[in-house]
Amino acid sequence: MGRVAVKEERCKGCGYCLEVCKEGNLYLDSTRRNRSGYSVATFSEDKVCSGCALCAEICPDVALEVYR
């Protein structure tokens, strides 16, 4: 249904998006880091995304885009 694209270079790994995702589709990937050294939020395609966009709304760095 929905999909989340993460702009990795903007993500600071704050985890706000993880907290608001009702389906638990986002996680911090400790093996992937951006150029600044932050672990980045990663979208899990294994689960269903409702496309609610709460993750994008709460992101202070505008690092998420939600597609429906």
C-alpha positions in Angstrom: 0.0 0.0 0.0 2.6 2.6 1.1 6.4 2.9 1.0 8.9 5.1 2.8 12.0 6.5 1.2 14.8 7.6 3.5 17.2 10.4 2.5 20.1 8.8 4.3 22.4 11.8 4.3 19.8 13.9 6.1 18.9 11.2 8.7 20.5 11.7 12.2 19.1 8.5 13.7 17.0 10.2 16.3 14.4 7.4 16.2 11.3 9.6 16.3 10.0 7.9 13.2 10.4 4.5 14.8 8.2 5.6 17.7 5.3 6.8 15.7 5.2 4.0 13.1 2.1 1.9 14.0 3.2 -1.0 11.8 6.8 -1.1 13.0 8.1 -0.7 9.4 11.1 1.4 10.4 14.3 0.5 12.3 17.7 1.9 12.8 20.3 -0.1 10.9 23.5 -0.1 12.8 25.4 -1.6 9.8 24.5 1.3 7.6 25.8 4.8 8.4 25.7 8.0 6.5 28.8 10.2 5.8 28.3 11.9 9.2 28.5 8.6 11.0 24.8 8.3 12.0 23.0 5.0 11.9 20.1 5.6 9.5 16.4 4.8 9.6 15.6 2.0 7.2 12.2 1.0 5.8 11.3 -2.7 6.1 9.5 -3.9 3.0 8.4 -7.1 4.8 5.5 -5.4 6.5 2.5 -3.5 5.2 2.8 0.3 5.3 -0.5 2.2 5.6 1.0 5.4 4.1 -0.2 7.5 7.1 3.0 9.7 6.8 3.3 10.2 10.6 7.0 9.3 10.3 7.6 12.0 7.7 5.6 14.6 9.7 7.6 14.0 12.9 11.1 13.9 11.3 13.0 17.0 12.3 15.4 16.7 9.4 12.9 16.1 6.6 14.6 12.8 5.8 11.5 10.7 5.0 9.2 10.7 2.0 6.1 8.6 2.0 4.6 7.2 -1.2 1.1 5.7 -1.5 
